[in-house]
């Protein structure tokens, strides 16, 4: 800051002449009562509604991401079924042709 | 002007809050004693702190926000933060600086929320956008213009002026109070002073 004594003094005088807060005898007792009535709490039910909404949205988005990651695994027959995280998810390791073959087996190959 | 230093520097007690309030001796407790009492959750000391400091803290918030109701909410939040978090145990500076820091941060939080709210209810352009009228003025008029100009500055610039020129904080303390680097705080001050000089037609 470049020194500028006369302007600094004017500025200080102007700041001092800004309005002061009026006396409020009830303010201090109210704050003290608030502290006595409301101990520190981490109860999630006491969270403000916006924060609850935010956390819910975050959880929902996270759930969607996880579900998306699990169910959008590329169907790849060469991938060992043991690598899938979903129990009984052998179907995931098959490609759609194999699934269709299981559902509608070709009569010409059924006897083989 | 507030004093600064090692000793507790609020106004001497403004009267007991309750019968079992912290007993005010003729010698005010040191900053260290106050911070230690807060760390062990001494509620009598907390009551004494609020009673002793609320007036200037509300004034600081009012001057930053320009709205008494919001200022009182900001100061209440600041005192609750002082009590509920361990901020006092880690504080190394003077106790008054700690309260000024908490009050400034809570006030600027409220100012930010107010700006967001105002996006949805547009107001006419602020008066400080108008070109300054340069006329010959006396000292009282000049002070009045400066005062009006200060109240028309953005809250952050006004807070920087109040912390540096009124609370006598150093650049480092002021920057910490506003969560800024000292360079950014200095830049904020320079912009505020430049805007005010333009308002009063100061060519210096």
Interface residues (C-beta under 8 A of the other chain):
Chain A: X1 X4 X6 X7 X8 X10 X11 X12 X13 X14 X15 X16 X17 X18 X19 X20 X21 X22 X23 X24 X27 X28 X29 X30 X31 X32 X34 X35 X36 X40
Chain B: X1 X17 X18 X43 X46 X47 X50 X51 X54 X55 X58 X59 X61 X62 X63 X68 X71 X72 X75 X76 X79 X80 X83 X84 X142 X143 X146 X147 X150 X151 X161 X162 X165 X166 X171 X186 X189 X190 X193 X196 X197 X202 X204
